[in-house]
Amino acid sequence: MLLVTTVFIMLWTIIAILLVLWVLGIATHIAGGLIHLLLVLAVILVLVRLITGRRPIV
């Protein structure tokens, strides 16, 4: 159970970091394209995981 919680926290931390970088990219136009690409990739991966309901491999 601890591993699942750790993975959940790590996933949301990565999402938060990407979101902050995305906002900074929009505001300053530094590496905006790359940050948008990473954000879209993160959202797709989260959606796939939520839709399929797959559990992490331990």
Stockholm file with secondary structure:
# STOCKHOLM 1.0

chainA/1-58         MLLVTTVFIMLWTIIAILLVLWVLGIATHIAGGLIHLLLVLAVILVLVRLITGRRPIV
#=GR chainA/1-58 SS CHHHHHHHHHHHHHHHHHHHHHHHHHHHCSSHHHHHHHHHHHHHHHHHHHHHTCCCCC
#=GC SS_cons        CHHHHHHHHHHHHHHHHHHHHHHHHHHHCSSHHHHHHHHHHHHHHHHHHHHHTCCCCC
//
